[in-house]
Amino acid sequence: MKHIIFLIFVILVSCHSKSQNKLDFSKQNISYTERDEETDWIRTRLKIPDKWGYIDKDSLVMIPFEYDFLNPFKEGVAYAKNNNKEFFITKKNVRLKGDFEAVGIFSEGLAPVKKNGKWGFIDYQANLVIPIQYDEVDCFRPSGLCAVTKNGKSGFINKSGAEIIPVIYDEASQEMKDQNVIVKKNNKWAVFDNSGKQLSDFLYDSFKRASISDFSKDIFTRDQSTFFENGAALVEANGKYIFINRKAQAAFLNNEFDSASVFDTFKNAIVKRNGKFGIIKTDGTFKVPLQYDFINYFESNHAFSEYYNARKGKIYSIFNKDLKKIGESYEAVYNDFSNSDPTLIYKNLKRKYGIVDWQGNVIVPFEYDELRQIENTTFLWVKKGDFYGIISEKGQIKIPIKYKEITSVYDKFDNIENASKCLFIINGMVVDINNNVIIKGYDSLIPLYYNHNKLIASKNKKFGIIDISKKVLLPLEYDEISNWVEYGPEKRQFIEKNGKHGLIEFETFKIIIPPIYDQFISRENLIFASKNGKTGILDINNKEICPFIFDQIRPHKYFGYDGGQHTMFYSKKGNAHFQINLEGKILKEISEKEYKNYTEHQNK
């Protein structure tokens, strides 16, 4: 008998509440966005607060940002999670609340729900259509079946709850795209169709999962799993790899191999027999002969690898997805290939780099000693002999190949706007991609680690800081300016002038600690400094914490490196050695040997 769950409709916070109107929808505060196909709203996760909600195209809040997780809407409801509770909400932000310990997502019109440790299924109106009685459940697939487990045994039910394949087997499994399912008994698998008809005996040790990839979809919905729908299922039986069709019969003649990969998205499978590798199509035809010592995928995700490396002796042949040979190399080829820009960089047998398209047509001639993509751009670094330059993706020279060194102002961690400026540092100049000089007149320029729009500049052995618009932010009068220092002070940079040390603020470059100190050791935002033969401790805002009354002060040798396990401080005064607190109070006298042992790897 069908049971009805009496729903408690709880109207949640209004979409137009004052607190929601104050939310920050800037790019900096959004960690995830995705257009919802059913509502055309935007499913969004904010950084502050760290919550999920929905907004429309005008950034009006449609579902409040109060959820730990939200799924896309499907037939009017969305899976939600909050405070470790799972439930569904409607487009009106009405919570469909049943007395469940957990819920799963809807699939084929039904969603699993858990109560008292058992599972059943509800429909979109929250009617209980399959009783709560199973220990474990999967989800319904296009086959119309769902794998379930009860009392330690598994089988398949349909959407009415009827057992289509009895719940008597050791395991049950199916994939997203298949009409067939598999069940296991006595460590062997058999194939059934979705009507419950058994198609094979219990013969197989394992089934190998494959994927079908649709590149027109986003990366989260691109792949669907299958055993059979790429042309044939790959199974293992008695140490052999075998391809079988949807009827659980041999997919083609001579279909047994010593090892094999599944048929991928392009209906290719790598196979091995008698120590040699080849690549077959779904009819068993060898499109890459069974004569190679090794073949592997260019891309670790075999579902959509568009290239294959095939080695014979010392030479690798590169095959494309159509199994056409497009190049040869002494190295296996792996680089920054993407499906949106299907080109390949590799070193040919003359040991020169070039670029081909996916069909093997030469785009950039094979004449370079080095060639690599510049991150977040369409341009490439190239090298001939000892000299570097920059070319376009079509091989056009943009910056002549005549420089000993070229560095990029921006890198992969910069935003697209900055990366698209394509600025480079050459011989103390900044030039654009067309080799126009933007900044000149310096001996060297180095982008600041924290902000690449600002540069450490040097001239006549003096250092300062400028920005990308040539404005001088710190005069060129220092002997040294630090860029990034491991375990260094937060939001500060070291400076040195006339042999003396100090500290500046990292954005404004305002002098925080003037360069008047002979020694400067930084640990945990403390500065162990010396001047006029005496040592004290400062914080990074130039506040004196320990007075300058000791001949030496050193932290424990592990201070700042061990997560706060060693926070002792040591000092020397005359011939006496002490353990002191941070303010310089003497706690006890120690031997010189102890002093050296506790501080031995500190700078002298």
C-alpha positions as CSV (number, residue, x, y, z in Angstrom):
1,M,0.0,0.0,0.0
2,K,1.3,3.4,-0.9
3,H,2.1,5.6,2.1
4,I,1.8,9.3,2.1
5,I,4.2,11.5,3.9
6,F,2.5,14.5,5.5
7,L,4.7,17.4,4.5
8,I,5.5,20.2,6.7
9,F,5.9,23.3,4.6
10,V,8.2,25.8,6.2
11,I,8.5,29.1,4.6
12,L,12.1,30.2,4.9
13,V,13.6,33.7,5.0
14,S,12.1,36.1,2.4
15,C,14.2,36.5,-0.8
16,H,14.2,40.2,-0.3
17,S,15.2,40.4,3.4
18,K,17.4,43.3,4.4
19,S,20.3,41.0,5.3
20,Q,20.2,39.4,1.9
21,N,20.2,42.8,0.2
22,K,23.5,43.6,1.9
23,L,25.3,40.6,0.3
24,D,28.5,41.2,-1.7
25,F,28.2,39.8,-5.2
26,S,31.5,41.1,-6.5
27,K,33.7,38.7,-8.4
28,Q,36.1,38.6,-5.4
29,N,33.4,37.3,-3.1
30,I,31.9,34.6,-5.4
31,S,33.6,31.2,-5.3
32,Y,31.2,29.4,-7.7
33,T,28.5,30.2,-10.2
34,E,26.5,28.1,-12.6
35,R,23.3,28.9,-14.6
36,D,20.4,26.7,-13.6
37,E,18.8,25.3,-16.7
38,E,15.3,24.9,-15.2
39,T,15.0,28.4,-13.6
40,D,17.6,30.4,-15.6
41,W,18.7,31.6,-12.2
42,I,22.4,31.5,-11.2
43,R,23.3,28.9,-8.5
44,T,26.0,30.7,-6.5
45,R,28.3,30.1,-3.6
46,L,29.6,33.2,-1.7
47,K,32.8,33.4,0.3
48,I,31.3,35.7,2.9
49,P,29.1,34.2,4.1
50,D,30.2,30.8,3.1
51,K,26.8,29.8,1.9
52,W,24.9,28.8,-1.3
53,G,21.8,30.5,-2.8
54,Y,20.3,31.6,-6.1
55,I,20.3,35.0,-7.8
56,D,18.8,36.1,-11.0
57,K,20.6,37.9,-13.9
58,D,20.2,41.2,-12.0
59,S,21.7,39.8,-8.8
60,L,18.3,39.8,-7.0
61,V,18.2,37.0,-4.4
62,M,15.8,34.3,-5.4
63,I,16.8,31.7,-2.9
64,P,18.4,33.1,0.3
65,F,22.1,32.5,1.0
66,E,21.7,30.3,4.0
67,Y,22.5,26.8,2.7
68,D,25.6,24.7,3.2
69,F,24.9,23.2,-0.3
70,L,22.3,23.5,-3.0
71,N,21.8,21.4,-6.2
72,P,20.3,22.6,-9.5
73,F,16.5,22.5,-9.7
74,K,14.9,19.5,-11.3
75,E,11.1,19.4,-11.9
76,G,10.6,22.1,-9.4
77,V,12.7,21.0,-6.4
78,A,16.4,21.2,-5.5
79,Y,18.4,19.1,-3.1
80,A,19.6,21.2,-0.1
81,K,21.9,20.6,2.9
82,N,22.2,22.7,6.0
83,N,23.5,22.0,9.5
84,N,24.1,18.3,8.5
85,K,20.5,17.9,7.5
86,E,19.4,17.0,4.0
87,F,16.1,18.0,2.4
88,F,14.4,19.4,-0.7
89,I,13.3,23.0,-1.4
90,T,10.9,24.4,-4.0
91,K,11.5,27.5,-6.2
92,K,9.5,29.5,-3.6
93,N,12.1,28.4,-1.0
94,V,9.5,26.2,0.6
95,R,11.1,23.3,2.4
96,L,9.6,19.8,1.9
97,K,10.4,18.4,5.2
98,G,9.8,14.7,5.9
99,D,11.0,12.8,8.9
100,F,14.2,11.5,7.1
101,E,17.7,11.0,8.3
102,A,19.1,11.6,4.8
103,V,18.0,12.1,1.2
104,G,19.6,11.6,-2.2
105,I,19.2,13.5,-5.4
106,F,16.3,12.9,-7.8
107,S,17.0,10.6,-10.8
108,E,14.4,9.4,-13.3
109,G,11.7,11.0,-11.1
110,L,12.6,9.4,-7.8
111,A,14.8,10.2,-4.9
112,P,16.2,7.9,-2.2
113,V,15.2,8.7,1.4
114,K,16.5,7.2,4.7
115,K,14.7,6.5,7.9
116,N,15.6,4.3,10.8
117,G,18.7,3.1,8.9
118,K,16.7,1.9,5.9
119,W,16.1,3.4,2.4
120,G,13.1,3.9,0.1
121,F,12.1,6.3,-2.6
122,I,9.8,9.4,-2.9
123,D,8.5,11.2,-6.0
124,Y,8.5,14.9,-6.7
125,Q,5.4,15.4,-4.5
126,A,7.2,13.6,-1.7
127,N,4.9,10.6,-1.9
128,L,6.6,7.4,-0.7
129,V,6.4,5.2,-3.8
130,I,8.9,2.5,-2.8
131,P,8.7,1.4,0.8
132,I,11.6,2.1,3.2
133,Q,13.1,-1.4,3.5
134,Y,16.6,-1.5,1.9
135,D,20.0,-1.4,3.5
136,E,21.6,0.3,0.5
137,V,20.3,1.8,-2.7
138,D,21.9,3.3,-5.8
139,C,19.8,5.6,-8.0
140,F,17.5,4.9,-10.9
141,R,19.1,4.9,-14.4
142,P,17.6,5.3,-17.9
143,S,17.4,1.5,-17.9
144,G,14.4,2.0,-15.4
145,L,16.2,0.0,-12.8
146,C,18.0,0.7,-9.5
147,A,20.4,-1.6,-7.7
148,V,19.4,-2.3,-4.1
149,T,20.7,-4.3,-1.2
150,K,18.7,-6.1,1.5
151,N,19.9,-8.5,4.2
152,G,23.3,-8.6,2.5
153,K,22.0,-9.5,-0.9
154,S,21.6,-7.4,-4.0
155,G,19.4,-7.1,-7.1
156,F,17.4,-4.6,-9.1
157,I,14.0,-3.1,-8.7
158,N,11.9,-1.0,-11.1
159,K,10.2,2.4,-10.4
160,S,7.2,0.6,-9.0
161,G,9.4,-1.3,-6.5
162,A,9.0,-4.6,-8.2
163,E,12.0,-6.9,-8.2
164,I,13.0,-7.3,-11.8
165,I,16.2,-9.1,-11.0
166,P,15.8,-10.9,-7.6
167,V,17.6,-9.5,-4.6
168,I,19.6,-12.7,-4.1
169,Y,23.0,-11.9,-5.5
170,D,26.3,-10.9,-3.9
171,E,26.6,-7.6,-5.8
172,A,24.7,-5.6,-8.4
173,S,26.0,-2.9,-10.7
174,Q,25.0,-0.8,-13.7
175,E,26.2,2.3,-15.5
176,M,24.5,5.6,-16.6
177,K,24.2,4.8,-20.3
178,D,23.4,1.1,-20.3
179,Q,20.2,-0.9,-20.6
180,N,22.1,-4.0,-19.4
181,V,23.0,-4.6,-15.8
182,I,25.4,-7.0,-14.1
183,V,25.2,-9.1,-11.0
184,K,27.7,-11.2,-9.1
185,K,27.5,-14.7,-7.6
186,N,30.4,-16.8,-6.2
187,N,32.9,-14.1,-7.4
188,K,31.7,-14.2,-11.0
189,W,29.6,-11.7,-12.9
190,A,26.7,-12.3,-15.3
191,V,24.8,-10.0,-17.7
192,F,21.0,-9.3,-17.6
193,D,18.9,-7.0,-19.7
194,N,16.5,-4.5,-18.1
195,S,13.6,-6.8,-18.4
196,G,15.3,-9.4,-16.2
197,K,16.4,-11.8,-18.9
198,Q,19.8,-13.4,-18.2
199,L,22.1,-12.9,-21.2
200,S,25.2,-14.7,-20.0
201,D,26.3,-17.3,-17.5
202,F,28.4,-16.3,-14.4
203,L,31.7,-16.2,-16.3
204,Y,33.5,-12.9,-15.7
205,D,35.9,-11.8,-13.1
206,S,35.4,-8.1,-13.7
207,F,33.8,-5.5,-15.9
208,K,35.8,-2.4,-16.9
209,R,34.0,0.9,-16.7
210,A,34.3,3.3,-19.7
211,S,33.1,6.9,-20.3
212,I,31.4,8.7,-23.1
213,S,32.3,12.4,-23.3
214,D,30.3,15.2,-24.9
215,F,32.6,18.1,-25.3
216,S,29.7,20.5,-26.0
217,K,28.8,20.2,-22.3
218,D,30.6,21.7,-19.3
219,I,33.2,19.7,-17.5
220,F,30.8,18.7,-14.7
221,T,28.2,17.1,-17.0
222,R,30.4,16.0,-19.9
223,D,31.1,12.4,-19.0
224,Q,28.6,9.5,-18.7
225,S,29.7,6.1,-17.6
226,T,29.1,2.9,-19.5
227,F,30.1,-0.8,-19.9
228,F,28.5,-1.5,-23.3
229,E,27.7,1.8,-25.2
230,N,31.1,2.6,-26.5
231,G,30.8,-0.3,-28.9
232,A,31.6,-3.3,-26.6
233,A,32.1,-4.0,-22.9
234,L,35.6,-5.0,-21.7
235,V,35.6,-7.9,-19.3
236,E,38.2,-10.0,-17.6
237,A,37.9,-13.8,-17.4
238,N,40.6,-16.3,-16.5
239,G,43.4,-13.9,-17.0
240,K,42.3,-12.8,-20.5
241,Y,40.6,-9.5,-21.6
242,I,37.6,-10.0,-23.7
243,F,35.2,-7.7,-25.6
244,I,31.5,-8.6,-25.5
245,N,28.5,-6.9,-27.2
246,R,25.1,-5.9,-25.7
247,K,23.9,-9.5,-26.1
248,A,26.8,-10.7,-24.0
249,Q,28.3,-12.4,-27.0
250,A,31.8,-12.0,-28.6
251,A,31.9,-8.5,-30.0
252,F,34.1,-9.7,-32.9
253,L,36.3,-12.6,-33.9
254,N,39.6,-13.2,-32.1
255,N,38.5,-10.9,-29.3
256,E,40.7,-12.1,-26.5
257,F,43.9,-10.2,-25.4
258,D,46.6,-10.3,-22.8
259,S,45.6,-6.8,-21.7
260,A,43.3,-4.1,-23.1
261,S,41.8,-0.7,-22.4
262,V,38.1,0.1,-22.7
263,F,36.8,1.6,-25.9
264,D,37.2,5.4,-25.4
265,T,35.0,8.2,-26.5
266,F,36.5,7.9,-30.0
267,K,35.8,4.1,-30.1
268,N,39.5,3.2,-29.9
269,A,40.9,0.6,-27.5
270,I,44.6,-0.2,-26.8
271,V,45.2,-3.9,-26.8
272,K,48.2,-6.2,-26.1
273,R,48.9,-9.7,-27.4
274,N,52.1,-11.7,-27.2
275,G,54.0,-8.7,-25.8
276,K,53.0,-6.3,-28.6
277,F,50.6,-3.4,-28.5
278,G,48.1,-2.0,-31.1
279,I,44.9,0.0,-31.3
280,I,41.6,-1.5,-32.5
281,K,38.2,-0.2,-33.5
282,T,34.9,-1.6,-32.3
283,D,34.7,-4.2,-35.0
284,G,38.1,-5.6,-34.0
285,T,40.0,-4.0,-36.9
286,F,43.6,-3.0,-36.1
287,K,44.0,0.6,-37.1
288,V,47.4,0.8,-35.4
289,P,49.2,-2.5,-36.1
290,L,50.0,-4.9,-33.3
291,Q,53.7,-4.2,-33.5
292,Y,54.6,-1.6,-30.8
293,D,56.5,-2.2,-27.6
294,F,54.2,0.1,-25.7
295,I,51.2,2.4,-26.3
296,N,49.6,4.8,-23.8
297,Y,47.2,7.7,-23.7
298,F,48.3,11.2,-24.0
299,E,45.7,12.3,-21.4
300,S,45.3,10.5,-18.0
301,N,41.5,10.6,-18.5
302,H,41.2,7.9,-21.1
303,A,37.7,8.9,-22.0
304,F,38.7,11.9,-24.1
305,S,42.4,11.5,-24.8
306,E,42.8,12.8,-28.3
307,Y,46.4,11.5,-28.8
308,Y,48.2,8.2,-28.2
309,N,52.0,7.6,-27.7
310,A,53.2,4.4,-29.4
311,R,56.8,3.4,-28.9
312,K,58.7,1.0,-31.1
313,G,62.4,0.7,-30.2
314,K,63.6,4.2,-29.3
315,I,61.0,6.1,-31.4
316,Y,57.5,7.2,-30.3
317,S,54.8,7.6,-33.0
318,I,52.1,10.1,-32.2
319,F,48.6,9.1,-33.3
320,N,45.5,11.3,-33.2
321,K,42.0,10.3,-32.3
322,D,41.4,9.1,-35.9
323,L,44.5,6.9,-35.4
324,K,46.4,8.8,-38.1
325,K,50.1,9.1,-37.4
326,I,50.9,12.8,-37.0
327,G,54.5,12.8,-35.8
328,E,57.5,11.0,-34.4
329,S,59.8,11.8,-31.5
330,Y,62.3,10.2,-29.2
331,E,60.1,11.2,-26.2
332,A,56.5,10.5,-25.2
333,V,54.5,13.7,-25.8
334,Y,52.6,15.3,-22.9
335,N,51.8,19.0,-22.8
336,D,49.2,21.7,-22.3
337,F,46.7,20.3,-24.9
338,S,43.1,21.3,-24.5
339,N,40.0,20.3,-26.5
340,S,39.3,24.0,-27.3
341,D,42.7,24.4,-28.8
342,P,43.7,21.1,-30.3
343,T,47.4,21.6,-31.2
344,L,50.4,19.7,-30.2
345,I,53.9,20.8,-29.3
346,Y,56.6,18.2,-29.5
347,K,60.3,17.6,-30.4
348,N,60.8,15.8,-33.7
349,L,63.5,13.3,-34.6
350,K,65.9,16.1,-35.5
351,R,65.4,17.2,-31.9
352,K,63.7,20.5,-32.9
353,Y,60.4,21.8,-31.5
354,G,57.4,22.8,-33.5
355,I,53.6,22.7,-33.5
356,V,51.1,20.6,-35.5
357,D,47.3,20.7,-35.5
358,W,45.4,17.5,-34.6
359,Q,45.6,16.2,-38.2
360,G,49.4,16.7,-38.3
361,N,49.5,19.9,-40.4
362,V,52.6,22.0,-39.4
363,I,51.5,25.3,-37.8
364,V,54.9,26.3,-36.4
365,P,58.0,25.0,-38.2
366,F,60.2,22.5,-36.4
367,E,63.2,24.8,-35.9
368,Y,63.4,25.7,-32.3
369,D,65.6,24.4,-29.4
370,E,62.8,25.3,-26.9
371,L,59.2,26.1,-27.4
372,R,56.5,26.5,-24.7
373,Q,53.2,28.2,-24.1
374,I,53.1,31.5,-22.1
375,E,50.5,30.9,-19.4
376,N,47.1,32.5,-19.9
377,T,48.0,33.7,-23.4
378,T,48.1,32.4,-27.0
379,F,51.9,33.3,-27.3
380,L,54.9,31.1,-27.0
381,W,58.5,31.3,-25.7
382,V,61.0,30.1,-28.2
383,K,64.8,29.6,-28.2
384,K,67.4,29.2,-30.9
385,G,70.9,28.5,-29.8
386,D,71.5,30.8,-26.8
387,F,68.8,33.4,-27.6
388,Y,65.1,33.7,-26.7
389,G,62.2,35.4,-28.4
390,I,58.4,35.2,-28.5
391,I,56.1,34.1,-31.3
392,S,52.4,33.9,-32.0
393,E,50.5,30.6,-32.1
394,K,50.8,30.8,-35.9
395,G,54.6,31.2,-35.7
396,Q,54.8,34.9,-36.4
397,I,57.8,36.5,-34.5
398,K,56.5,39.1,-32.0
399,I,59.7,39.7,-30.1
400,P,62.9,39.0,-32.0
401,I,65.0,35.9,-31.0
402,K,68.0,37.8,-29.9
403,Y,67.8,38.1,-26.1
404,K,69.7,36.1,-23.5
405,E,66.7,36.3,-21.1
406,I,63.0,37.2,-21.3
407,T,60.7,37.0,-18.3
408,S,57.0,37.7,-18.1
409,V,55.7,40.4,-15.9
410,Y,52.5,38.4,-15.2
411,D,52.0,34.6,-14.6
412,K,49.2,32.1,-14.2
413,F,48.2,33.4,-10.8
414,D,47.4,36.8,-12.2
415,N,43.9,37.6,-13.4
416,I,43.0,37.5,-17.1
417,E,42.9,41.3,-17.4
418,N,46.6,41.6,-16.4
419,A,47.7,38.4,-18.2
420,S,46.2,39.8,-21.4
421,K,48.5,42.8,-21.3
422,C,51.3,40.4,-22.3
423,L,54.2,42.5,-20.9
424,F,57.8,41.2,-20.7
425,I,61.1,42.2,-19.0
426,I,64.1,42.3,-21.3
427,N,67.5,43.9,-20.3
428,G,66.0,46.2,-17.7
429,M,63.1,47.2,-20.0
430,V,59.4,46.4,-20.1
431,V,58.1,45.7,-23.6
432,D,54.7,44.7,-24.9
433,I,54.0,41.8,-27.2
434,N,54.7,43.9,-30.3
435,N,58.2,44.8,-28.8
436,N,57.2,48.3,-28.0
437,V,59.2,49.7,-25.0
438,I,56.9,50.6,-22.1
439,I,59.6,51.2,-19.4
440,K,63.3,51.7,-20.0
441,G,66.4,53.1,-18.3
442,Y,67.0,50.5,-15.6
443,D,69.7,47.8,-15.1
444,S,67.1,45.3,-13.9
445,L,63.4,44.9,-13.1
446,I,61.8,42.2,-11.1
447,P,58.0,41.9,-10.5
448,L,57.0,42.0,-6.8
449,Y,56.0,38.6,-5.5
450,Y,52.8,40.0,-3.9
451,N,51.7,42.4,-6.8
452,H,53.1,42.0,-10.3
453,N,51.9,45.5,-11.2
454,K,54.9,46.8,-9.1
455,L,58.5,46.1,-9.9
456,I,61.8,46.2,-7.9
457,A,64.0,48.4,-10.1
458,S,67.8,48.8,-10.0
459,K,70.1,51.4,-11.5
460,N,73.8,51.9,-10.7
461,K,73.6,49.2,-8.0
462,K,70.8,51.0,-6.2
463,F,67.3,49.6,-5.7
464,G,63.8,51.1,-5.5
465,I,60.3,50.3,-6.5
466,I,58.2,51.5,-9.5
467,D,54.8,50.6,-10.8
468,I,53.9,49.4,-14.3
469,S,53.0,53.0,-15.3
470,K,56.6,54.1,-14.5
471,K,55.7,55.9,-11.2
472,V,58.5,55.7,-8.6
473,L,57.0,54.3,-5.4
474,L,60.3,54.0,-3.5
475,P,63.4,56.0,-4.5
476,L,66.3,54.1,-5.9
477,E,68.6,54.6,-3.0
478,Y,68.8,51.1,-1.3
479,D,71.5,48.5,-1.5
480,E,68.9,45.7,-1.3
481,I,65.1,45.2,-1.2
482,S,63.7,41.7,-0.4
483,N,61.0,40.3,-2.6
484,W,59.6,37.2,-1.0
485,V,61.2,35.7,2.1
486,E,60.2,32.3,3.5
487,Y,59.1,32.7,7.2
488,G,59.5,36.4,6.7
489,P,57.2,39.1,8.2
490,E,53.7,39.4,7.0
491,K,53.1,42.4,4.7
492,R,56.6,43.7,5.1
493,Q,59.8,43.8,3.0
494,F,63.4,44.1,4.1
495,I,65.6,47.0,3.0
496,E,69.3,47.5,3.3
497,K,71.0,50.9,3.0
498,N,74.7,51.6,3.7
499,G,75.0,48.2,5.3
500,K,72.1,48.9,7.7
501,H,68.8,47.0,7.8
502,G,65.2,48.1,8.1
503,L,61.6,47.2,7.1
504,I,59.0,48.8,4.8
505,E,55.3,48.2,4.3
506,F,54.7,46.0,1.3
507,E,51.9,48.0,-0.4
508,T,52.6,51.7,0.5
509,F,56.4,51.1,0.9
510,K,56.3,53.4,3.9
511,I,59.4,52.9,6.1
512,I,58.2,51.1,9.2
513,I,61.6,50.3,10.7
514,P,64.3,52.7,9.5
515,P,67.6,51.1,8.1
516,I,69.7,51.8,11.2
517,Y,70.3,48.2,12.4
518,D,73.5,46.2,12.0
519,Q,71.8,42.8,12.2
520,F,68.2,41.7,11.3
521,I,66.8,38.2,12.0
522,S,63.1,37.7,11.4
523,R,61.1,35.0,13.0
524,E,57.3,34.8,13.6
525,N,56.8,38.6,13.0
526,L,59.6,39.4,15.5
527,I,62.8,41.1,14.6
528,F,66.0,40.3,16.4
529,A,68.0,43.4,15.7
530,S,71.4,44.8,16.8
531,K,72.8,48.4,16.8
532,N,75.7,50.0,18.5
533,G,76.9,46.6,19.7
534,K,73.6,45.8,21.6
535,T,70.7,43.5,20.6
536,G,67.0,43.7,21.3
537,I,63.6,42.6,19.9
538,L,61.2,44.6,17.8
539,D,57.8,43.7,16.4
540,I,57.1,44.4,12.7
541,N,55.5,47.8,13.6
542,N,58.8,49.0,15.2
543,K,57.6,48.6,18.8
544,E,60.4,47.7,21.1
545,I,59.5,44.5,23.0
546,C,62.9,43.6,24.5
547,P,65.3,46.5,25.3
548,F,68.7,46.7,23.6
549,I,70.7,45.6,26.6
550,F,72.2,42.3,25.6
551,D,75.3,41.5,23.5
552,Q,73.3,38.8,21.6
553,I,69.7,37.6,21.5
554,R,68.6,34.6,19.6
555,P,65.4,32.5,19.4
556,H,65.5,28.8,19.8
557,K,66.9,27.2,16.6
558,Y,63.4,25.8,15.8
559,F,61.4,28.9,16.6
560,G,59.2,29.8,13.7
561,Y,59.7,26.4,12.0
562,D,57.9,24.0,14.2
563,G,54.4,25.4,14.7
564,G,55.1,27.0,18.1
565,Q,56.7,24.0,19.9
566,H,59.9,25.9,20.8
567,T,59.2,29.5,21.9
568,M,62.2,30.1,24.2
569,F,64.7,32.9,23.8
570,Y,68.3,33.1,24.7
571,S,70.8,35.9,25.3
572,K,74.4,36.6,26.0
573,K,75.8,39.4,28.2
574,G,79.6,39.5,28.6
575,N,80.6,35.9,29.3
576,A,77.2,34.9,30.7
577,H,74.4,33.1,28.9
578,F,70.7,33.2,29.8
579,Q,67.3,31.9,29.0
580,I,65.0,34.9,28.8
581,N,61.3,35.7,28.1
582,L,60.2,37.8,25.2
583,E,60.4,41.0,27.2
584,G,64.0,40.3,28.2
585,K,63.4,39.1,31.7
586,I,66.1,36.6,32.7
587,L,64.6,33.3,33.6
588,K,67.8,31.4,34.4
589,E,71.4,31.3,33.6
590,I,72.6,28.5,31.2
591,S,76.0,27.3,30.0
592,E,77.7,28.4,26.8
593,K,77.3,24.8,25.5
594,E,73.6,24.9,26.1
595,Y,73.4,28.4,24.4
596,K,75.1,27.1,21.3
597,N,73.1,23.9,21.3
598,Y,69.8,25.7,21.5
599,T,70.7,28.3,18.8
600,E,73.4,26.8,16.7
601,H,71.9,27.1,13.3
602,Q,71.0,30.8,13.7
603,N,72.9,33.4,11.7
604,K,75.9,34.8,13.4
